[in-house]
Amino acid sequence: MPHTDIIHTQAYRRAFDLYLRKGIPIELSLKAAAEHPTTHYIWRTRGDNKVRASHAANNGRIFAWDDPPVTGHPGEDFGCRCWAQPYRPADPEYLDQSVTSKVQGSSTHWEWYDFVIHYYFGGGEPVQLSDIGHLQDVINQANEHGLRPHQVFEGVEIQVLKATRAARSGAVSGTFTRGYDFSSVSFVHGESEVYGNFAGTVQQENDYLIVTADVDFEFSDEFEDPLDIIQGISSNVIDIHVFIGKLAAASNLSIETLMRLFRETPYLNPDDIYDWIKWLSKAGGSKYRVTGKWKTALHGYVYKDAENSKYPKRLDR
């Protein structure tokens, strides 16, 4: 679209208004507008006594993204906790869960030998998924709806829906824990535990229930036996220079010394590399925890009776 056309759109006028009132860069506002899944939304509040009167008056009303109410859109006013339910006239039911915690990028991404090195030289110190570059991949797999039976996000949504339909109105909360296969992130993880809790509110609106909940997730795994990964590493190629650099940092041996030792020993496959690490440590290893945390916000607008819902009892487990 030519620049002269963009500046005459309602979205641009709204973005310019936000720039004048709040200093929000125009390009960010336009990007946000482009990400809205529908042209209209239903204003929803948290339904408690903290909701300001002007926002309570908007609750349940339909607004267009490019024609904001006098209050601004949900979440724009300082401290506003209201949210926008996508308005789909032909399909009002929906369930959405989005990550709200900030996932820091990491320049590090552990391979199998990083886990083994830490087992022998890490002194049992726990490691965080965010520090080893696996957190975003774990979250992505946790959100793979339908690819595996009851994947993590889907499993939590099932429990929230159960609590929602049981409560019908008021507070909803609960805890969850279950083992999941995260071997597609790294075969080192394999079966890992995800546990946490959710807390929110549910309101009735005719035949529907409106639910909002905050969810806290925790990932927990334990690396305790390097022998378990030998089968998985047989086809993994090692960048020996990167590997030696990491091993030098962990063992306090120089890169030159390690390269000399490596050249003098006929190591032909990953099994030998594993034995070499064990020999260099001159001691038994220590098992350690691998953990991670993230948060999501869950919003839903579902039939109160599961028989009429596209989120039916087939989700029960």
N, C-alpha and C positions, 0 to 999 in steps of 0.2 A: 504494500500500500504506500503510495507517495506520501511524503511528509505533510503536504498541504491537506491530504485527506485525513490523516491521523489526528491532527489538531482540532478537527471539527466533530470527532466522535464524542459520545457521552462519556465513554470510559476515560478519554483524555481530559475532558472537562472536570470529571471527578478527581482524576489524579492531580490536576493543576490546583484544584480546590484544597486537596490534602496537603499539597506543597505549601500553599499560602498559609493554611491554618496550623499545620503541624511540622512543616519542614521535611516531610517524607519525600525522598527523591521521586520524580515523576516516573522514571524507568522502573523503579521497584513497585510502584502502585499499578502500573500497566501490566507488569509481570504477574502480580497477584491476581489481577482481574482475569488474565488469560488462563489461570489455573482453576478458576471456579468451574465445578462440574456441571452446573446448570445456570441458566440466565436469571433465575429467581430463587429465593430461599425463604424459609419460614423462620422467623425470629424465635429463638428459644432462650429462656433464662434458666438459672440454676434452681429457681423455685423456692428460695429461702428468704429470710427477712433482711438479707444484705443487698438484695436487688433494688436499685434506685427506681423511683416511681415512674420516671419517663421510660425506662427500659421495660418495666413490668407492663406498661401500657402497650408495648410493641409485641408482647409475647403471643405467639400463635398467628400473627399477621404475616402476610406474604409481601416481600419487597423485591425489587429488581436490583441486581448488582450495579447497574449503571444509572440508577436513580435512587440514591440513598435517602432514608428518612432524616428528619432534622437532627436526630440523635447521632447520626453516622451509622455505619454498619456495626454489627456485633464485634466486640473486641477492640474497637477503635478508640472509644473513650478511655481515659486513664483508669486502670484498675477494673475495667469491664470484664466480667467472666461469662457473658452471654455468648452464644454460638449460633451459627447459621446451619439449619438443616436444609440440605438440597431439596428443592421443590420439584417433584416429578409427578404431575397430575395423574398420569396413567399407572404409576407404580409407586405409591406412597411409602411402602415399606423399605427400610434400608438399615444396614448395620455397618458402622465404619469404626476402624481402630487405627490411630496414627501415632507414630513415635513422637513424644514431646521432649525427651531428654536430648541434649546435644551430644552427638557422637564425635569425639575428637578424632581427627585423622592421625595416622601413625606412619612414620617413615619405616618402621620395623614391621616385618611380617615373618613370624616364626615358621620354619620348616621342621620336619621330624627331628633332625639332628639338634636343633635348638632345644627341644624338649629333653633329649637325652643328655646334652651338655649340662643343662640346668639340673638334671637329676643327680649328676655326679659332682658338680661344682657349685651348685646353688645353695647348699646348706639347708634345703627344705623350705626356703622362702617361697610364699605363695606368689602367683603371678596373676595379673589382671588381663582380661581379654583386650581391653583398650590399649594396654602397653605392648602387647605382642601382635597387634594388628588384626585380630580376629573378631572384634566385637561387631562391626558392621555386617560381616558375613554371617555371623550367628543370628543377628536380628533379621537379615534377609531370609534366611532359611526358616526362621520361626514364623515368618509371615507368608510362607508358601502355601496358601489355601488350596486344598484339593489335590495337591501333589502327593501327599501322604495322609493316611487316615488320622484325623484329629491332630493336625500339626499345632504348634504352640499357641499362636494367636487364636486359631479356631477353637482349640480346647477351652481357652479362657472365655471366649464369647459364648460357648455352650453353657458354662457355669453361670455367667452373668445373666443369660436369658432365663435359666432355671430360677435364679434368685429373683429376677424381675417379675416373672409370671407368678411366683409364689407370693411376693409382697404386694403387687398391684399398685401400691402407692407408698411413699415415704422413703426410708433409707434402705439401701441394699449394700451388702458387703460379704466377703468370703475370702477363703484362702485356697490355694491350689498347689499341687506338687505332682510331678510325673517325670519319668525318664523318657528322653527322646534321642534318636539317632542323629548325631551331627557329623557323621563321618564324611559327608560331602564337603564340609568346611575343611576338615582335616581328619584323616583316618585315626590320628592320635586321640581325638575327642571320643569317637565312638558313641557309646551310650552315656549321656550326661543328664543330670537332673536340672529341671527348671522349676522353681517354686516362687511363690509370692502372694500378693493379696490385691483385692480390688475394693473400692468403696465409692458409693455414689448415691444417686436418688432416682426414683421413678415416679412419673405422674401419669394419670389416666386422662385420655382424651377420646371420648366416645368409645369406639371399639379398639382403640390403639393404646399402647403404652409408650411413653417417652422416657428413655433411660440415658443418663450420663454417668460415667464412672471413670475414675483415675486408677490405673493399673500399675503396680510395681512388680517388675520381674527380676529374678536373680538366677544366674547360671552357676552351676557347681560341678566340677569334675575333679578327679584326682589322678595324677600321674604317679604310678607306683611300681611298674614293672616294665622296663624297656624291652624285655624279651617278647612282650605282647605285640610289639610293632614290627618285629623282624619280617613277618609275612608281607606287611604292607610296604616295606621300603625296598623290596627286591627290584622293583622297576623304576625307582627314583634315582635320577642322575644328580650328582652333587657338583656344584661349582666349587672346586677345591680351594680356590683363593679366598672366596667368601667364607667357606667353612673354616679354613685355617685361621682367618682373622677373628672369627667369633670364638674359636677354641682358645686362641691366645689370650683374648680378653678375660675368659673365664678361668683359665688355668694358671695365669701369670707366667707362662712360658712364652718366649719370644716367637714371633712369626718365623724368623730365620731358623730357629731350633726345630720348630714343628715341621717346617718344610723339609729340613734335612732328614728328620726322623721318618717322615712320610716317604721320601724318595728311597730311603734305605730299606724300606719294608715293602714286600710285594703284596699290597692290598689290592684285591681284584673286584670286590663287590661290597655292597652296603653292610653285610653281616660282619665283614672284617673291619670296616670303619667303626662299627659299634664296639667291637672288641678292643679296638685301638683306644677309643675314648675311655673305656673302662680301665685299661692298663695304665693310661696316663694319670688317671685320678688317684691310683694307688690306694684306693679305699672304696668301701661300699657307698652306694648312693643313698639319697634321702627322698622319700616320696613327698609330693607337694600338691597344694590345691591350685586349681585354675578356676577363677571366678570372674563374674561380670554382672553389671546391673544396667537396666534401662527402664524407662517409663513410657506409658502410652495413655492417650485419652480415647475413651470409647463413647460413641454416640449411637443411639438407635431409636427407630420409630417402627414398632412392630405390633402386629395383632396380639391382643391379650390372650386369645385362644389359639393354641398351637395348631389346631386342626385347620384353621383358616390361613395360616401363615406360610410364607415361603421359607421361614426358618422353623420347621416343624419338629415333631418328636423324633424324627430320624436322626437328629443331631444328638439326641440323648445318648449317654454312655454309662 
